[in-house]
């Protein structure tokens, strides 16, 4: 698909329009199926934008590839500015955070959680993302070591294990150590954070 400099008054044929203009713009499609129906024979270097996954793609001569490998987007974010209930050895669902999504094949998902520990330095909380309830399937888990100083902010990241094509409602649970109970502090200056992140293609872990 070459580049052409047009002369003043030169006639533009249909083939010229298709080759030099239409195939060299970034066309927008609602999804990959619409892209494939419209572009039957893509040309190497051709670019499109797919709305449902918010992704720019490039045709490499064999397949459509993400323009930037390792593209990431936040599917869900919950920012908490009020303290959690006191937590102990019983796994408890945190009221509020809940997100339903359908994992896609070939895409990686991560859970990011940030918090500020409460009054007990002996607390080593376990943060889990589960399907639907405290008894639901385990999607992701973060374990923080014992001896964390009270008032210190921590953040962790864990991959989410979910079956592509099956919708899942993710809820957040907390479990403390059996040695005592504590509270996860959250306020406007240091809010608690829960994110579900989607990563398409290859690249570094977010």
N, C-alpha and C positions, 0 to 999 in steps of 0.2 A: 504494500500500500504506500506508494511514493508520495512525495510532496510536490505540489505544482504551483507555480507562480502564474496568475492569470493576466493576460494582456487586455488592454482596454478594448471593449467591444467584442471580445471573444465569446463565442457561443458555448453555453454550458449544457451538455447533453445529460440525459438521465444517468448513464453509466458514470459520468464525471461526478455528478451529485452524490451517487452512492459511494463511490470509491474515495473521493477526496474530501467530502463534507460529512455525510451521514456516518460513515465508519470511523471518522476521526474525532467525533465528539464523545463525551461521557454520557451515554444513555442511562436513563433511570428506569428501574423495573421494580414492581412490588415484591417479587421473589424470584428464585432461580428458575422455576418452571416457566414464568413469563419471559425471562431472558432467553431461555432455550427455544421457546416457541417463536420468538421474534428474530433471533440471530441464529439461523440454521447452520451457516458456515462461517464461524468467527475467524478473524485474521490475527496473526501474531502481533501482539502489541496493542490490541483493541482493549478499551477499558469500559466498564459499566459500574453503576452503583445499585446495590440491592437494598431495598428499603427495610425489609423485615429483620435483617440482621445488621443493618447499619454498616455496610461494608463496601469499600471500593475494591473491585476485582480487575485483574489483568489476565488476558489470554496469552499463555506462554507457548502456544503452538500445539499443545496437547490437551490442556485443561484450563479452566478458570481458576486462578489462584488469588488469595488475598494480596492486595498491593503491598501491604505491610505485614510481614509474618509476625505472628504473636499479637495481633490486635486484641485489645481488651476493652470491655465496657462493664460498668456497674449495673447489674440487673435490679438490685434491690439494696436500699440503704436505710437503716434505722439508727437514728442518733438519739440517745437517751440522756436526759439532763436531770433525772431523778434517781435516787438510790434504789438498788434492788432490795427485795426482802432479805432478811438474814438467811443464809444458806448453810446447810450442814451436810450430813452424810447421805441424805435422801435426794435423789435426782428430782428436780423441780422445773416445770416449764415456766419461763419468764413471760409474764403477761405483756402482750403488745406485739413483739416481732413475729410476723407470719407472712410467708410469701409463697405463692403457688406458681410453679413454672414447669415447662416440659423440656427436659434436656434433649439436645440435638446430637446426632451422631457426628463424630469427628471434632467435637468441641469439648474443651476442658472447663470445669467449674471449680471455684474456690470459695471458701468461707474466710472472711477476715473479721477478727474480733479484737477490740481494744477495751481496756478497763483500768480502773485505779483501785487497788486492793484496800480493804477496810481496816478494821482495828486489830485483827489477829495476824501476827507474822507467821503463825504456824499453819495458816490456811494455804492449801495448794489446790485451787479450784480446777475442776474439769469442765470445760465448755463443750457441749455437744449440739450438733444440728441434727434433728430427728424428723422423721416423716409423720406429721400429724399430732403426736403426743409423746409423753415421756417413755411410753412403751413401744413407740414406732421404730421402724428400721433406722439404723444409724447411718447418717449421711456424711458426717464429718466430726472430728474430735480434736480438741486442743487441750493438752495437759500442761499446767504450769507448776514449776518445782516448788517444794517446800522451802520455807525460810524467806519468802519474799517480804520485803519490808513494807509495813503499812504506809499507804499514801503514795507509793510508787506506781507510775503508769506503765502498763505492759500491753503489747500487741502481738497477736499471733496469726498465722495463716495456715490453712489446711485444705487439701483437695477434697472435693465432694464426690462421693460414690453414688451415682444414680444411673438408672437404666434409660438409655435414649428412647424417646417416644412415649414414655410413661409419665404422665403429669404427677407432680409430687408437691405437697404443701409442707414447707420447711418451718419448723419451730425451734426456738432456742431453749436449751435446758442448762441448768447449773448444778454442780455437785461440789460440796466442800469436803474437807478432810474430816475424819471421825474425831479428830482431836478438839474440835470446837466449831463454832459458827462465826460468820462474819458477814459483812455487807460489801457489795461492790459499789464504790462511790461513783456518782455521776453528777456533774454540775455543769454550768454554762462554760466554765473555763477549761474543764477536762471532761467532756461528755463521753459516755459509753458509745461504742461504735460496733455495728454489725453490718457487714456487706456481703452480698453474693455477687461474685465476679465471673464473667464469661470470658474465656480466652480462645480465640480462633487461630488456627495455624500453629506455627512454631515460634519459639522465642523464649526469653527468660521468664522464669516464674515471677508473677507480679509481686 
